[in-house]
Amino acid sequence: MFILSELSDTIPIAPNTFAYDPAIAVKDSINKKYANKLIPSVGLALLFYDILTCGEGKIKWGDGLVWHKVTFRLIVFAPIAGEVMVGTVHSSTEQHVRVSMGFFSDIYIPKHALAPYTFFDHEDNAFFMVADIEEVDPDQLDPNKKDPFKSDKETQRLYIYKKDTIRFRVSSLQWQEVEPLPPNVRDKPREIDPETGLPKEMSQEEADAKEAQREQEAGLKIVASIEEQGLGNPEWWANT
């Protein structure tokens, strides 16, 4: 999940940091440039680790900065296909469950990669699996289970709710080249409700559209699965 990644770059040191220890000034400049940034084909840079080499500083005409050629290591979030991880359900649409690790929230479990006999409940805006349906002979199946929405909500449905803990297996990492939207589109304010004077609440259709847009704009998208036994909500398997 986490790796040490070695990088080389030319790092600028600003004049207002000249009084600091050079190692600290270089470290702070690296953190400012890389922390919480995606490094293409590597992963999400989380934290500076150490400096391996640092060249003599050079001043370019016109900017007043001191530039150092530095080789350094960063702690990077870079899961591999097949790795099992645990996160928290961030949101759900009819197309997927989105999972957050706290520091990274572009993990998607597509509908086809959910557990067998999983259905979407529009009232709760959440997926649920009908418990034990795969262990029953279809010819002997309880009539209520033939229609999953007639199953008992308390005893026969295993829901995937927002903020639930979920265990999943990484299927793939997908890097996407994304062009940022214009500010007038990206930061468009919400319509004001004339009765309350407050921004109108987002409809479910708007929320789903926003989720779809986020997925398209993710520089790094992790696709995952919970089809296997032992995956999904850990509480499902607590007594097995």
N, C-alpha and C positions, 0 to 999 in steps of 0.2 A: 504493500500500500504506500509506504513512504521509502524514498531512496535518497542517497546522496548523489547529487549531480554536479559534475565539474564543468565550469564555464570559464571563458576568457572574454574580457571586455575592456574597453578604455573608459575609465571612471573619472568624472570631473570632481574636483574639490573646490568648493566656493571660498572666496576670500574671508568670509565671516567665520570660517572654521579653521583658519590657519593657526590659531592659538591652541587648538586641541592636539592631542596625540594623533599623529598621522594615521595610525592603524584604526583608531576610533572614527576619524573623519572618513576614511575609505569605507569602513564597515557601514556607517550611517548612509553614505551615498549609494552603496549597493542595495541596502534595504529599501531605500526610497525608490529606487528604480525597479526592483524585482519583486518585493514582497507582495503577495496576493495577486500576482500577475501570471498569465498563462505563457509558458515558454513552448512555442510550437514544436510538436512531435516529442516533447519531453513530459510536461505535466504542469501542475499548478505550483508555482514557487511559494513556499510558506515562510521560510526563515533562513537567514544567513547562518552558515555553520563555521567556516574558517577561511583564511587567506592562505593560498599555497605559495604564490609568488607575487611580487609587486615591483614594477619597474620604477625608475627614477622619474619624478614628475616633470612635465614639460608645460610651458605656458604658450598658448596660442595668441597671436595678435588679435586684439579687439574684444575678448570676452573676460579677461582677468582670471580665468579658471586655471587650476593646475590639473593636468590630465595624466593619469597613471595607467599603464597597461597592467592589468591585474588578472591572475588566475585564482579562482575561488570556488568554494563548494556551497551549495544550497540544499536545504531539506525540501524535497519536492513530493507532492502528492501525485503518484503515478501508478494506479492499480493496474493489474495485468488480467487478461482474459482467464476466467476460471477461478479467480480469487473470490472467496466468500467474505462479505463485509456486513456490518450492522449499521443501520441508519434510522432516521425518523421520517414517517410519511409527511410530506409537505403539502400535497394536494392531489386530487384525483379528477380525471375527466373520463369520458367514455372511451378514450383512446389509450390512456396510460395512467400509471401511478407515478408521481414524481417524489423522489426521496432526497432528503437533505442529510449531509454529514455535519452540519453546523457551519463549516467553513466552505462547503461546496454543495450546491443545490441543483445541479443539472444531471441528476441520475434518473433515468426513465425506465420503467418496467412496462413494456407495451402490453396491450390486452392479451395478445396471443401468448405472452410469456408468463402469464399468471397461472396459478394452480388450476388443474382441470375442474370443470363444473363451477367456474367463477362467473358471476353476473353483476351487472351494474344496477344499483338501486338509485333511481333518480330522486327519490324523496330525501334520502340521507346523503346523496352525492358521494357514494362510496361503493366499492366493490365488496361482494361477499361470496364466500364459497359455501356450498351446501355440504354440511358435514357428513362423512361416511358414504356419500352417494356412490363412490367408485367401488365400494365393497359389496354393493347390493346387486343381485341379479336383476337386470332391467325388466324382465318379465314379472318379477315379484316386487317391483318397486312400489312403494307407497304412492298412491295417486297424487298426494300433495307434493311429493318430490318430483313428479313428472313435470309439474309447473313449479319452478323454484320460488316463484313469488307467492305461492300458497304455503310454503314451508314455514315452520314456526320460527319467528325471528329470534327468540331467546335461546332455543335449544338446538336448532338445526342450521343456523347460519353463523359462519365465522367471518366477521366483518374486518375490513382494512380501513380503519378510520384515520382521519388527520391526527397527527402527533403520536400515532402508534409506533412502537419499535418494530422494525422489520429487518429480517435477515435475508440477504439476496446474494446471487452469484453474478459476477461481472461477465457479460457476454462479449462486449467489444467497447473500444474507445473510438469515437468518431470525431475527428478534427474538422471544423467547418470554417471556411473563409467568410467573414461577415462584414458587410459594409454598414457602418453606423447610420441610423435614421437621422434625418434633419431634426434639430432641436424643437422646431414647432410641431413636429409629429411625436417625437419621443416624450417631450415634456408638456404635451397638451393638457391644460387643466380640465378637471371634470366639470360637467354641466351642473349649474347651481339650481337647486330646487327652489322655485319662487315662494313656496309656502313656508319653508323653514329657513331659507337663506344659507343652507349648508350644501356641500356637494352631494349630488345624488348617489345613492348606493349602486354599486356595480351589479348589473343583472348577471344571471348564470351564463347567458350567451356571451356577454362581454368578458366575463372571467375566463371562460373556455377559450375565447379568441386570444386573450392575453397570454394564456398558457401556451397555446399553439405558436404564438409569435415568439415567446421566450425560447421555446425549443428550437425554432429556426435560427435564432440569433445567438445560440450558445456556441462560443468558440470551441469548447470541448464538451462533448455530450457522451456520457457513459450510459450504455444500454445494458440492462440487467434482466435477470429472470428469477422467478420463485416457483418454477414448475416442479422441482424435486422435493422429496420428503425431507423434512427438517428445515426447509426455508419458509419464509413468511413470518408471521407473528410468532416469536418464541413461545408464547403461552399456548399456542395450538399443540405444541409437542411436549409440554411440561410433564404430562403423565404417561407418555408412551415409552 
